[in-house]
Structure formats: C-alpha cells, structure tokens
Amino acid sequence: MAITEEEEESLLDHLPKSYTKGGLKTMPFIIVNETLEKVASYGLQPNMVIYLMNVYNLEGVTATSLLSMWSALSHGLALLGAFVSDSFLGRFTVVAIGSISSLFGMTILWLTTMVPQLRPSRCDHFEINECNRPTPVQLLVLLFSFGIIALGAGFVRPCSIAFGADQLDKKENPNNKRIMESYFNWYYATIGMSTLVATTLIVYIQDAFGWQIGFGIPAILMLFSVSAFLSGSSLYIKVSASESLFTGFFQVLVAAVRKRNIDLHSVNRENYHHQSPDSHIQSLTSSFRCLNKACIIEDPERDINPHGFASNPWRLCSVEQVVSLKSLLRVVPMWSSNIMVQLSLNQFSFSTLQTKTMDRHIFSDFEIPAGSFSVFVVITLVMWIVFYDRALVPIKARYTGQPGGLSPVLRMGIGLVLSAAAMALSAITEGIRRGIAIDQKDPQDSAKFASVKMSSMWFVPQYVLLGLADAFNAIGLVEFLYSELPKSMSSFVVAIFTLGMSISGFFGSLLVNVVDIVTSYGDGVSWLSSNINNGHLDYYYWLLAFFNVVNFLYFLLICRYNRPDQEVKERQSEYSTQGA
C-alpha cells in the first residue's frame, strides 16, 4: 500500500503513547476482506449473462435487464448500509453483517449449479423459445440469491472505505492530508486489482471447469473474507453510531415548512439561530435561504430546553443540521452527471455477447474468455492511478509549488468526454463486426453466438477509454464529495456515489426494455436481439454516445452556475488542512 512506515511513525509520534488501536496494522484485515469480497462478487458478474441464457434459458434482453437490476439493487442498498451504519450499528458491525450476507447469497447461487431441481432442464436447441423456462420456484431461488448478495454488497461497500479511513484519519498528524489522499487512491486501485483477478482467473475457471467450480470458488473466497475481517476485531477503532442524518434532513424540511411565514430579513442576528451545544459554531449562507428558517429561535423559553438543545427538533433544528442538508443539495447536480458514465460502464453484458462471437485467441492454443474483456478497463484504471499518484502529482507539485493533482471537477469533466468517446468507438466497432457477420452469411446464423471472423482485440481501445473515464470521473467525484460534505457524513459520501451507480442500473434496465419494445414494434427485429448478428447493437451504442454528449453539456452548465459560496470555500479549506 502507498502509506509508508515513515508516515505511520510520523502519525504515531503525534498521538498519546497509550494509543494502541487503528493504524496500518489494521489494514491487512480490512483490505483482505474488501479484496476477497470484490473478487468473489465481481467474479460472478461477467459470465452471468451467459449462465442465465444457457442454463436458465432466458432471452438476452431479459438477462441483461435482470443483471442491470441486480447491479442497481447492490448499489442502491448502499444507502441502507450507510444509514444503519451511521445511525444505529456502527461501521464494524455493518461490514460484518454485509460480509456474512454475501457469503450466504453466494452459497445459494452455488447450489443452483449442483441441485438439478433448482434450474430448468438443459436446452440443446439453438432457438431459445424452444427451451423450458424456469419455474416460479426456480426463479425465486435465483432472485433470492441475487437479493442476499446485493444486501451484503450494500452493507460492505459504503462502509468499508470509511471504516479504513477511521483507522488512519488523525488530524493531529501534519501528514494527514497526504496519507488520506494516498489511502483513497490506493484503496480504489486495490478494488481494481480485485476486479482484475475476478475478470481473468475466476472467469477462466468458469469457462474451463464449469459453473459448479466457477461459482464454488467465489463462495469459498467469501468465507475467507469474513474470517479475515472478524479476526482483526480487537485492533479496530470502532466509531460509534450517531444521530440519523436522514431524520435530521427531514426535521430541517418540516421545520422550514412550519416557519415558512417568517421574514428572514427581520432576523439579522446570529443569536437568533440555534447552535447545538455538542457541535462547533457554524455560520449560515445565502444558498437555499428558505432552509435557514428551520434554525430560527422564535421563543427561547419554549424552543430551548435547560440543556441547550431544541425542545422539539421537528420545529427547531440546529445550524449544523441546516448546513449539512445544504451541503447535500449543493453536490446533487455534480453527482448526477456521473450517472451516464456508470451507465456506459454497465454495458458488459452486451460486450460479453459480442466477444463470444469473435476470435478471442491471443496464442494458437489460448483464447481470452468472453467475460474477461473488462479486464482491460481495470488494467487501464490501475495503471492510470499509479501514474497519477506517483508521477503526475509530484511533477505538478515540483513545477507549480501546489500540492495535489488536478482539481476534482476537472477530472470529472475529462471522464465525461472519455465516456462519450468510448460509446462512439463502441458503436463504430460493432458496426464493423456486424457487417463482417452479415458478409460471411454463416450457415449457423440462427445460433445465439454464431462465430465471426474478426479479432476481439478490436474491442480493446473502447475498454481502455472506459477505464480512463472511470479513473478520472469516479475518483474525482469521490474526492469532490469528501471535500464538500461534513466529516459526519463519511459513510454517506460513498453511499451517495453508489446511489448514482444504482440509478444508472435502473435506468439501464429501463432503457434496454424501451429500446427492445420500440425497435421490435410491428414484428421488426429488435436492436437488442438475442442473436446480436441480426440486431443493431451499434445503433444502441450511438444512442448512449448521444446521451453522454448531452450529459457533458449538462455538466458544463453546472460548472457555470453552481459556484461555491463561502460555506463551501471554508469546508474546502478545512479539507485541505485536515484531510478528508
């Protein structure tokens, strides 16, 4: 990992000698847990569309839509995980529950490969409509396994990175900012390396040894993940849960509505605003001024109890609560621009069907599994992070005298442009592939995966662009959120990011179904036909490229009109001096 022993010693020198928990010694347990969880869960995804089509006899659109919904649920439940973590159980307990849940779900999925009664009878025909459909019970078991795995991911993913940050984030250390920046970058790189293993080794095992072994290994890895995390329990710093952020947000909204008739111009003194005794003094800003009414004290004897807290929190809120809600509302426009990037990255099911038809040999006796091509995204992402963190940032600091790399907003914008370029290149490449398939007039054209005499290496450039888009946009967005939102919302930050991935999954599922219905209207052939040589995936990719261009224009409007006020500038200054 990027944090050196010298940095750790510098950290410890500024702490009391009695301090024994947290620090680098906890990282192996946390990183092993997160790494194995990612290898296990991501190893199931690339080939899942083939498993659903060949084993469960589902159509391509149905399988892709189902996987998009699974992805959306996995990321959407991150909000629940962050809520339970920050408000009730704490991050350690939530990560532990999530890890165990993932293990349980993967075990059930593994059983579907071993118990014949849990899946439809084998189909030996090319045409999928001649095969047996899964029974309601078989489909219920499959969906239940997906749901339990999604619940585990929703609990682990928003809390694991913040739990690791709890172990290292010591503001009394002058090197804290650099340690935290390095931690975020290398944590993301670790996820990339996990994905690399999942999309190569695990996918290869599934192709070479079958589904029983291919799904069994992720379940066993998840068992080791749970064991590793729990074995480090005595070493962790376990931050206690605090008051629910969600409840606080609703209280601000209700209190502001109740006091909607108050004239803000008549309230011009700070002592009219309620400052909670257990929070540091903050000032209100002019943004979303209507929310300022929520913390106005109308009657001190009625509104404030003897301990200095609000007598009725649904009528009087603290300045800190109002500032937190304002911070969340301010980042929503910038956050929403990431949804299209995630939607572009979520097209691997179709990409797997494409590469399944192509020549995937890199040596005469070895070919890349169709589900492994996303590895080029991961390799690009990891290589860029290493270059950015270890080469570009020091070079920039040397010549400009300013620490840190490119601004988060600039990185996000670059990622949006690269995402649009990747979709355009995908459309061009698919048009070439389909043209070759039609010219061949393969006698097996009725097959779902009729072969095409074209090297799959033509797909590599678009994967590289997607990897760069993810590296620029995702890391930039996470850093942007951490710099703009309060420290008390650390788990919530990752949940906000993953919520965008969830929305992209739901939107992707909706888009696939709408495109399929519209383009197959009147007995026409759907763009997204299960036989992709008969469909028009290139048109679908052009549609995504258009959406990405519109999204970039939306991002430019946000940058033009959503400028930080004094509240944000102060938080950015605090972030720069104290760390995320």
DOMI-380789 format. One record per residue (C-alpha): residue in three letters; x, y, z. Coordinates in steps of 0.25 Angstrom, whole numbers, plus 2048, in hexadecimal, padded with zeros to 3 digits. Example, Ala and Ser with C-alpha at 12.3 -4.5 7.8 and 13.67 -1.06 7.14 Angstrom:
ATOM type   x   y   z
ATOM  Ala 831 7EE 81F
ATOM  Ser 837 7FC 81D
# end
This chain:
ATOM type   x   y   z
ATOM  Met 800 800 800
ATOM  Ala 805 80E 7FE
ATOM  Ile 806 813 80C
ATOM  Thr 814 811 811
ATOM  Glu 819 80D 81E
ATOM  Glu 81F 81A 820
ATOM  Glu 812 821 81E
ATOM  Glu 80C 817 828
ATOM  Glu 817 81A 832
ATOM  Ser 814 829 830
ATOM  Leu 806 827 833
ATOM  Leu 809 81F 840
ATOM  Asp 812 82A 845
ATOM  His 807 834 846
ATOM  Leu 7FE 82A 84E
ATOM  Pro 7FE 826 85C
ATOM  Lys 806 81A 860
ATOM  Ser 7FA 813 865
ATOM  Tyr 7F4 813 857
ATOM  Thr 7F4 805 852
ATOM  Lys 7E9 803 848
ATOM  Gly 7E8 806 83A
ATOM  Gly 7F3 80A 831
ATOM  Leu 7FA 802 826
ATOM  Lys 7F9 7F5 82E
ATOM  Thr 7EA 7F4 82B
ATOM  Met 7EC 7F6 81C
ATOM  Pro 7EF 7E7 819
ATOM  Phe 7E2 7E3 81F
ATOM  Ile 7D9 7ED 818
ATOM  Ile 7E0 7ED 80B
ATOM  Val 7DF 7DD 80B
ATOM  Asn 7D1 7DE 80E
ATOM  Glu 7CE 7E8 803
ATOM  Thr 7D7 7E2 7F9
ATOM  Leu 7D1 7D4 7FA
ATOM  Glu 7C3 7D9 7FB
ATOM  Lys 7C5 7E0 7EE
ATOM  Val 7CC 7D4 7E7
ATOM  Ala 7C0 7CC 7EB
ATOM  Ser 7B5 7D5 7E7
ATOM  Tyr 7BB 7DB 7DB
ATOM  Gly 7BF 7CD 7D6
ATOM  Leu 7B1 7C9 7D5
ATOM  Gln 7AC 7D4 7CC
ATOM  Pro 7B4 7D4 7BF
ATOM  Asn 7AF 7C6 7BB
ATOM  Met 7A1 7C7 7C2
ATOM  Val 79A 7CB 7B5
ATOM  Ile 79F 7BE 7AE
ATOM  Tyr 79B 7B6 7BB
ATOM  Leu 78D 7BC 7BA
ATOM  Met 78B 7BA 7AB
ATOM  Asn 791 7AC 7AA
ATOM  Val 78D 7A6 7B8
ATOM  Tyr 780 7AE 7BB
ATOM  Asn 77C 7AF 7AC
ATOM  Leu 779 7BE 7AE
ATOM  Glu 77A 7C7 7A2
ATOM  Gly 785 7D1 7A0
ATOM  Val 77D 7DD 7A3
ATOM  Thr 777 7D7 7B0
ATOM  Ala 784 7D2 7B5
ATOM  Thr 78B 7E0 7B3
ATOM  Ser 77F 7E7 7B9
ATOM  Leu 77F 7DD 7C5
ATOM  Leu 78E 7E0 7C7
ATOM  Ser 78D 7EF 7C6
ATOM  Met 782 7EE 7D1
ATOM  Trp 78B 7E5 7D9
ATOM  Ser 796 7F0 7D8
ATOM  Ala 78D 7FB 7DB
ATOM  Leu 788 7F4 7E8
ATOM  Ser 796 7F1 7EC
ATOM  His 79A 7FF 7EB
ATOM  Gly 78C 805 7F0
ATOM  Leu 78D 7FD 7FD
ATOM  Ala 799 805 800
ATOM  Leu 790 810 805
ATOM  Leu 78A 806 80F
ATOM  Gly 798 801 813
ATOM  Ala 79D 810 815
ATOM  Phe 790 813 81D
ATOM  Val 791 807 826
ATOM  Ser 7A0 809 828
ATOM  Asp 7A0 818 82B
ATOM  Ser 793 817 833
ATOM  Phe 792 80A 83B
ATOM  Leu 79D 7FF 83A
ATOM  Gly 7AA 806 836
ATOM  Arg 7B3 802 82A
ATOM  Phe 7B9 7F6 830
ATOM  Thr 7AC 7EF 833
ATOM  Val 7A6 7F3 825
ATOM  Val 7B2 7EE 81E
ATOM  Ala 7B2 7E1 825
ATOM  Ile 7A3 7DF 823
ATOM  Gly 7A5 7E2 814
ATOM  Ser 7B0 7D8 812
ATOM  Ile 7A9 7CD 818
ATOM  Ser 79C 7D0 810
ATOM  Ser 7A5 7D0 803
ATOM  Leu 7AA 7C2 807
ATOM  Phe 79C 7BD 809
ATOM  Gly 797 7C2 7FC
ATOM  Met 7A3 7BD 7F4
ATOM  Thr 7A1 7AF 7FB
ATOM  Ile 793 7AF 7F6
ATOM  Leu 797 7B3 7E8
ATOM  Trp 7A2 7A8 7E8
ATOM  Leu 797 79E 7EC
ATOM  Thr 78F 7A1 7DF
ATOM  Thr 79B 79B 7D7
ATOM  Met 79A 78E 7DF
ATOM  Val 78C 78B 7E2
ATOM  Pro 784 788 7D5
ATOM  Gln 777 78B 7DB
ATOM  Leu 77B 79A 7DD
ATOM  Arg 77D 79D 7CE
ATOM  Pro 775 799 7C1
ATOM  Ser 779 78D 7B9
ATOM  Arg 784 78E 7AF
ATOM  Cys 781 794 7A1
ATOM  Asp 788 78E 795
ATOM  His 782 797 78B
ATOM  Phe 787 7A4 785
ATOM  Glu 77A 7AB 785
ATOM  Ile 777 7B0 794
ATOM  Asn 768 7B0 792
ATOM  Glu 768 7A0 791
ATOM  Cys 76F 79F 79F
ATOM  Asn 768 79D 7AC
ATOM  Arg 766 7AA 7B4
ATOM  Pro 76A 7AA 7C3
ATOM  Thr 75E 7A7 7CC
ATOM  Pro 75A 7B1 7D6
ATOM  Val 761 7AA 7E2
ATOM  Gln 76E 7A9 7DA
ATOM  Leu 76D 7B7 7D6
ATOM  Leu 76A 7BB 7E5
ATOM  Val 777 7B4 7EA
ATOM  Leu 77F 7BA 7DF
ATOM  Leu 77A 7C8 7E3
ATOM  Phe 77B 7C6 7F1
ATOM  Ser 78A 7C3 7F0
ATOM  Phe 78B 7CF 7E8
ATOM  Gly 784 7D7 7F3
ATOM  Ile 78C 7D2 7FE
ATOM  Ile 799 7D5 7F7
ATOM  Ala 794 7E3 7F3
ATOM  Leu 791 7E5 802
ATOM  Gly 79F 7E1 806
ATOM  Ala 7A5 7EA 7FC
ATOM  Gly 79C 7F5 800
ATOM  Phe 7A1 7F4 80E
ATOM  Val 7B0 7F2 80B
ATOM  Arg 7B3 7FB 800
ATOM  Pro 7AF 809 806
ATOM  Cys 7B5 806 814
ATOM  Ser 7C2 7FE 811
ATOM  Ile 7C9 80A 80B
ATOM  Ala 7C5 813 816
ATOM  Phe 7C8 809 821
ATOM  Gly 7D6 808 81B
ATOM  Ala 7D7 817 81B
ATOM  Asp 7D3 817 82A
ATOM  Gln 7DF 80F 82D
ATOM  Leu 7E9 819 826
ATOM  Asp 7E2 827 827
ATOM  Lys 7E9 82E 832
ATOM  Lys 7E8 83D 830
ATOM  Glu 7F3 840 83A
ATOM  Asn 7FD 83A 831
ATOM  Pro 803 844 827
ATOM  Asn 804 83A 81C
ATOM  Asn 7F5 836 81E
ATOM  Lys 7F1 83C 810
ATOM  Arg 7FB 834 808
ATOM  Ile 7F8 827 810
ATOM  Met 7E9 829 80D
ATOM  Glu 7EB 82C 7FF
ATOM  Ser 7F4 821 7FD
ATOM  Tyr 7EB 817 804
ATOM  Phe 7DF 81B 7FB
ATOM  Asn 7E7 819 7EE
ATOM  Trp 7ED 80C 7F2
ATOM  Tyr 7E0 807 7F8
ATOM  Tyr 7DA 809 7EB
ATOM  Ala 7E6 803 7E4
ATOM  Thr 7E4 7F6 7ED
ATOM  Ile 7D6 7F5 7E8
ATOM  Gly 7DB 7F6 7DA
ATOM  Met 7E5 7EB 7DD
ATOM  Ser 7DA 7E2 7E3
ATOM  Thr 7D2 7E5 7D7
ATOM  Leu 7DE 7E1 7CE
ATOM  Val 7DF 7D3 7D5
ATOM  Ala 7D0 7D1 7D5
ATOM  Thr 7CE 7D4 7C6
ATOM  Thr 7DA 7CB 7C2
ATOM  Leu 7DC 7C0 7CC
ATOM  Ile 7CE 7BE 7D0
ATOM  Val 7C8 7BF 7C3
ATOM  Tyr 7D3 7B6 7BD
ATOM  Ile 7CF 7AB 7C7
ATOM  Gln 7C0 7AD 7C4
ATOM  Asp 7C3 7AB 7B5
ATOM  Ala 7CE 79F 7B7
ATOM  Phe 7C8 797 7C3
ATOM  Gly 7B9 79B 7C2
ATOM  Trp 7AF 7A2 7CB
ATOM  Gln 7B0 799 7D7
ATOM  Ile 7BF 79C 7DA
ATOM  Gly 7BD 7AA 7D4
ATOM  Phe 7B3 7AE 7DE
ATOM  Gly 7B8 7A6 7E9
ATOM  Ile 7C6 7AD 7EA
ATOM  Pro 7BF 7BB 7EC
ATOM  Ala 7B7 7B5 7F7
ATOM  Ile 7C4 7B0 7FE
ATOM  Leu 7CB 7BD 7FC
ATOM  Met 7C0 7C4 803
ATOM  Leu 7C1 7BA 80F
ATOM  Phe 7D0 7BF 810
ATOM  Ser 7CB 7CD 80E
ATOM  Val 7C2 7CC 81A
ATOM  Ser 7CD 7C5 823
ATOM  Ala 7D7 7CF 820
ATOM  Phe 7CF 7DB 823
ATOM  Leu 7CA 7D5 830
ATOM  Ser 7D8 7D1 835
ATOM  Gly 7DC 7DF 836
ATOM  Ser 7D1 7E4 83E
ATOM  Ser 7D9 7E7 84B
ATOM  Leu 7E2 7F0 843
ATOM  Tyr 7D8 7F9 83C
ATOM  Ile 7D4 807 840
ATOM  Lys 7C5 806 841
ATOM  Val 7BE 813 83F
ATOM  Ser 7B0 813 846
ATOM  Ala 7A4 816 83E
ATOM  Ser 79E 824 83F
ATOM  Glu 790 82A 83D
ATOM  Ser 78A 827 830
ATOM  Leu 78D 830 824
ATOM  Phe 780 82C 81D
ATOM  Thr 778 830 829
ATOM  Gly 780 83D 82B
ATOM  Phe 77D 841 81C
ATOM  Phe 76E 83E 81D
ATOM  Gln 76E 846 82A
ATOM  Val 774 852 823
ATOM  Leu 76A 851 818
ATOM  Val 75E 850 821
ATOM  Ala 763 85B 82A
ATOM  Ala 765 864 81E
ATOM  Val 757 862 819
ATOM  Arg 751 865 826
ATOM  Lys 759 872 827
ATOM  Arg 756 876 818
ATOM  Asn 74F 883 81C
ATOM  Ile 75B 888 824
ATOM  Asp 762 894 81D
ATOM  Leu 771 891 81C
ATOM  His 774 8A0 81B
ATOM  Ser 76F 8A3 829
ATOM  Val 779 898 82E
ATOM  Asn 787 89E 82D
ATOM  Arg 78E 89A 83A
ATOM  Glu 796 88D 83C
ATOM  Asn 78F 88A 84A
ATOM  Tyr 782 888 843
ATOM  His 788 87B 83D
ATOM  His 788 86F 845
ATOM  Gln 796 869 847
ATOM  Ser 796 85B 84D
ATOM  Pro 79F 85A 859
ATOM  Asp 7A7 84E 854
ATOM  Ser 7AB 854 847
ATOM  His 7B5 85E 842
ATOM  Ile 7B0 86C 83F
ATOM  Gln 7AC 86E 830
ATOM  Ser 7A6 879 828
ATOM  Leu 79A 879 81F
ATOM  Thr 79C 87C 810
ATOM  Ser 793 883 806
ATOM  Ser 791 876 7FE
ATOM  Phe 783 86F 800
ATOM  Arg 780 87A 809
ATOM  Cys 772 875 80B
ATOM  Leu 778 86A 814
ATOM  Asn 77E 874 81D
ATOM  Lys 770 875 823
ATOM  Ala 772 867 829
ATOM  Cys 77C 86C 834
ATOM  Ile 776 879 837
ATOM  Ile 772 87A 846
ATOM  Glu 764 881 848
ATOM  Asp 763 87F 857
ATOM  Pro 76F 87B 85E
ATOM  Glu 767 877 86B
ATOM  Arg 75F 86E 862
ATOM  Asp 769 869 858
ATOM  Ile 775 866 860
ATOM  Asn 776 85D 86C
ATOM  Pro 77F 85F 878
ATOM  His 78A 857 872
ATOM  Gly 78B 860 866
ATOM  Phe 784 856 85C
ATOM  Ala 777 858 854
ATOM  Ser 76B 854 85B
ATOM  Asn 764 850 84F
ATOM  Pro 76E 84C 844
ATOM  Trp 763 84C 839
ATOM  Arg 761 85B 83C
ATOM  Leu 76F 860 83F
ATOM  Cys 77B 85A 838
ATOM  Ser 78A 85D 83B
ATOM  Val 792 865 831
ATOM  Glu 79B 859 82F
ATOM  Gln 78F 851 82A
ATOM  Val 78B 85C 820
ATOM  Val 799 85D 81B
ATOM  Ser 79A 84E 819
ATOM  Leu 78D 84E 811
ATOM  Lys 792 85A 809
ATOM  Ser 79F 853 806
ATOM  Leu 798 846 801
ATOM  Leu 78F 84F 7F8
ATOM  Arg 79B 856 7F2
ATOM  Val 7A2 849 7EE
ATOM  Val 796 843 7E7
ATOM  Pro 797 84A 7DA
ATOM  Met 7A6 846 7D9
ATOM  Trp 7A4 838 7DE
ATOM  Ser 798 836 7D4
ATOM  Ser 7A2 838 7C8
ATOM  Asn 7A9 82B 7CC
ATOM  Ile 79D 822 7C9
ATOM  Met 79F 822 7BA
ATOM  Val 7AE 81D 7BC
ATOM  Gln 7A9 812 7C5
ATOM  Leu 79E 80E 7BA
ATOM  Ser 7A9 80D 7B0
ATOM  Leu 7B2 804 7B9
ATOM  Asn 7A6 7FC 7BB
ATOM  Gln 7A5 7F6 7AD
ATOM  Phe 7AE 7EA 7AF
ATOM  Ser 7A2 7E0 7AD
ATOM  Phe 7A1 7E4 79F
ATOM  Ser 7B0 7E5 79D
ATOM  Thr 7B1 7D7 7A2
ATOM  Leu 7A7 7D2 798
ATOM  Gln 7AF 7DA 78D
ATOM  Thr 7BD 7D4 790
ATOM  Lys 7B6 7C6 792
ATOM  Thr 7B4 7C6 783
ATOM  Met 7C2 7CB 77F
ATOM  Asp 7D0 7C5 77E
ATOM  Arg 7D6 7C6 78C
ATOM  His 7E3 7BF 78A
ATOM  Ile 7F0 7C6 78E
ATOM  Phe 7F8 7BA 78C
ATOM  Ser 7F5 7AE 784
ATOM  Asp 7F1 7A5 790
ATOM  Phe 7EB 7B0 799
ATOM  Glu 7DF 7B9 798
ATOM  Ile 7DA 7C4 7A1
ATOM  Pro 7CD 7C1 7A8
ATOM  Ala 7C2 7C9 7A2
ATOM  Gly 7BE 7CE 7B0
ATOM  Ser 7CD 7D3 7B3
ATOM  Phe 7CE 7DE 7AA
ATOM  Ser 7CA 7E8 7B4
ATOM  Val 7D8 7E5 7BA
ATOM  Phe 7DD 7F0 7B0
ATOM  Val 7D5 7FA 7B7
ATOM  Val 7DB 7F6 7C5
ATOM  Ile 7E9 7F6 7BF
ATOM  Thr 7E7 804 7BA
ATOM  Leu 7E1 809 7C7
ATOM  Val 7EC 803 7CF
ATOM  Met 7F8 808 7C6
ATOM  Trp 7F2 816 7C6
ATOM  Ile 7F0 816 7D5
ATOM  Val 7FF 812 7D7
ATOM  Phe 804 81C 7CD
ATOM  Tyr 7FB 827 7D2
ATOM  Asp 7FF 825 7E1
ATOM  Arg 80E 822 7DF
ATOM  Ala 812 82A 7D3
ATOM  Leu 808 835 7CF
ATOM  Val 805 83B 7DD
ATOM  Pro 813 83C 7E1
ATOM  Ile 817 843 7D3
ATOM  Lys 80B 84D 7D5
ATOM  Ala 810 850 7E3
ATOM  Arg 81E 852 7DF
ATOM  Tyr 81B 85C 7D3
ATOM  Thr 80F 863 7DA
ATOM  Gly 812 863 7E8
ATOM  Gln 804 85E 7EB
ATOM  Pro 802 850 7F2
ATOM  Gly 7F7 847 7EC
ATOM  Gly 7F4 843 7DE
ATOM  Leu 7E9 848 7D4
ATOM  Ser 7DC 84E 7DA
ATOM  Pro 7D1 844 7DD
ATOM  Val 7C8 84C 7D4
ATOM  Leu 7D2 84C 7C8
ATOM  Arg 7D4 83D 7C9
ATOM  Met 7C5 83B 7C9
ATOM  Gly 7C4 843 7BC
ATOM  Ile 7CF 83B 7B6
ATOM  Gly 7C8 82E 7BA
ATOM  Leu 7BB 832 7B3
ATOM  Val 7C2 835 7A6
ATOM  Leu 7C9 828 7A6
ATOM  Ser 7BC 821 7A9
ATOM  Ala 7B5 827 79D
ATOM  Ala 7C1 823 794
ATOM  Ala 7C1 815 799
ATOM  Met 7B2 813 795
ATOM  Ala 7B4 819 788
ATOM  Leu 7C0 810 785
ATOM  Ser 7B7 804 78A
ATOM  Ala 7AD 807 780
ATOM  Ile 7B7 808 775
ATOM  Thr 7BE 7FB 779
ATOM  Glu 7B0 7F4 77A
ATOM  Gly 7AC 7F9 76C
ATOM  Ile 7B9 7F3 766
ATOM  Arg 7B7 7E6 76E
ATOM  Arg 7A8 7E5 769
ATOM  Gly 7AC 7E8 75B
ATOM  Ile 7B6 7DC 75B
ATOM  Ala 7AC 7D3 761
ATOM  Ile 7A2 7D6 756
ATOM  Asp 7AC 7D5 74B
ATOM  Gln 7B0 7C7 750
ATOM  Lys 7A2 7C2 74F
ATOM  Asp 7A5 7B8 759
ATOM  Pro 79C 7AB 758
ATOM  Gln 79B 7AB 767
ATOM  Asp 795 7B9 767
ATOM  Ser 789 7B5 76F
ATOM  Ala 792 7B2 77B
ATOM  Lys 793 7BC 786
ATOM  Phe 7A2 7BC 785
ATOM  Ala 7A5 7BA 776
ATOM  Ser 7B4 7BC 774
ATOM  Val 7BA 7C8 76D
ATOM  Lys 7C8 7C8 766
ATOM  Met 7CD 7D5 76E
ATOM  Ser 7D7 7D6 779
ATOM  Ser 7D1 7DA 786
ATOM  Met 7DD 7E3 788
ATOM  Trp 7D6 7EE 780
ATOM  Phe 7CE 7F0 78D
ATOM  Val 7DA 7F3 796
ATOM  Pro 7DA 802 792
ATOM  Gln 7CC 805 797
ATOM  Tyr 7CF 7FD 7A4
ATOM  Val 7DB 806 7A6
ATOM  Leu 7D3 813 7A4
ATOM  Leu 7C9 80E 7AE
ATOM  Gly 7D4 80A 7B8
ATOM  Leu 7D9 819 7B7
ATOM  Ala 7CB 81E 7B8
ATOM  Asp 7C9 817 7C5
ATOM  Ala 7D6 81B 7CB
ATOM  Phe 7D4 829 7C8
ATOM  Asn 7C6 82B 7CB
ATOM  Ala 7C3 821 7D7
ATOM  Ile 7D0 825 7DF
ATOM  Gly 7CD 834 7DC
ATOM  Leu 7BF 833 7E1
ATOM  Val 7C2 82B 7EE
ATOM  Glu 7CD 836 7F1
ATOM  Phe 7C3 841 7EE
ATOM  Leu 7B9 83B 7F7
ATOM  Tyr 7C2 839 803
ATOM  Ser 7C7 847 801
ATOM  Glu 7B9 84D 801
ATOM  Leu 7B1 845 80B
ATOM  Pro 7B4 845 81A
ATOM  Lys 7BC 83A 821
ATOM  Ser 7B0 834 828
ATOM  Met 7AB 830 81A
ATOM  Ser 7B7 828 816
ATOM  Ser 7AF 81B 814
ATOM  Phe 7A4 823 80E
ATOM  Val 7AE 828 804
ATOM  Val 7B1 81A 7FE
ATOM  Ala 7A2 817 7FE
ATOM  Ile 79F 824 7F6
ATOM  Phe 7AA 81F 7EC
ATOM  Thr 7A4 811 7EB
ATOM  Leu 796 816 7EA
ATOM  Gly 79A 81C 7DD
ATOM  Met 79E 80E 7D9
ATOM  Ser 791 809 7DD
ATOM  Ile 789 813 7D5
ATOM  Ser 791 810 7C9
ATOM  Gly 78E 801 7CB
ATOM  Phe 77F 804 7CC
ATOM  Phe 77F 80E 7C0
ATOM  Gly 788 804 7B8
ATOM  Ser 77D 7F9 7BB
ATOM  Leu 772 803 7B7
ATOM  Leu 77A 807 7AA
ATOM  Val 77C 7F9 7A6
ATOM  Asn 76E 7F5 7A7
ATOM  Val 769 802 7A0
ATOM  Val 773 801 794
ATOM  Asp 76F 7F2 793
ATOM  Ile 760 7F5 793
ATOM  Val 761 801 789
ATOM  Thr 76A 7FB 77F
ATOM  Ser 763 7EE 77F
ATOM  Tyr 755 7F4 77D
ATOM  Gly 74E 7EF 771
ATOM  Asp 755 7E2 770
ATOM  Gly 762 7E9 76E
ATOM  Val 770 7E3 773
ATOM  Ser 774 7E9 780
ATOM  Trp 781 7F1 780
ATOM  Leu 784 7E8 78D
ATOM  Ser 780 7DB 787
ATOM  Ser 786 7CF 78E
ATOM  Asn 78C 7CC 780
ATOM  Ile 795 7D8 780
ATOM  Asn 799 7D6 771
ATOM  Asn 78A 7D8 76E
ATOM  Gly 789 7E4 778
ATOM  His 78F 7F2 777
ATOM  Leu 797 7F4 784
ATOM  Asp 79F 7FF 77C
ATOM  Tyr 792 808 77C
ATOM  Tyr 791 805 78B
ATOM  Tyr 79F 80A 78D
ATOM  Trp 79D 816 785
ATOM  Leu 791 819 78E
ATOM  Leu 79A 818 79A
ATOM  Ala 7A4 821 794
ATOM  Phe 79A 82C 791
ATOM  Phe 795 82B 7A0
ATOM  Asn 7A3 82D 7A4
ATOM  Val 7A5 839 79C
ATOM  Val 798 83F 7A1
ATOM  Asn 79D 83B 7AF
ATOM  Phe 7AB 843 7AD
ATOM  Leu 7A3 84F 7A9
ATOM  Tyr 79B 84E 7B6
ATOM  Phe 7A8 84D 7BD
ATOM  Leu 7AD 85A 7B7
ATOM  Leu 7A0 861 7BB
ATOM  Ile 7A2 85C 7CA
ATOM  Cys 7B1 861 7CA
ATOM  Arg 7AC 86F 7C4
ATOM  Tyr 7A0 871 7CE
ATOM  Asn 7A4 869 7DA
ATOM  Arg 7AF 871 7E0
ATOM  Pro 7B3 86E 7EF
ATOM  Asp 7AF 879 7F9
ATOM  Gln 7B7 87C 806
ATOM  Glu 7B2 86F 80D
ATOM  Val 7B8 866 802
ATOM  Lys 7C5 86E 802
ATOM  Glu 7C6 86D 811
ATOM  Arg 7C4 85E 810
ATOM  Gln 7CE 85C 805
ATOM  Ser 7D8 864 80D
ATOM  Glu 7D5 85A 819
ATOM  Tyr 7D7 84E 810
ATOM  Ser 7E4 853 80A
ATOM  Thr 7EA 855 818
ATOM  Gln 7E4 84A 820
ATOM  Gly 7E1 83F 816
ATOM  Ala 7D4 839 811
# end
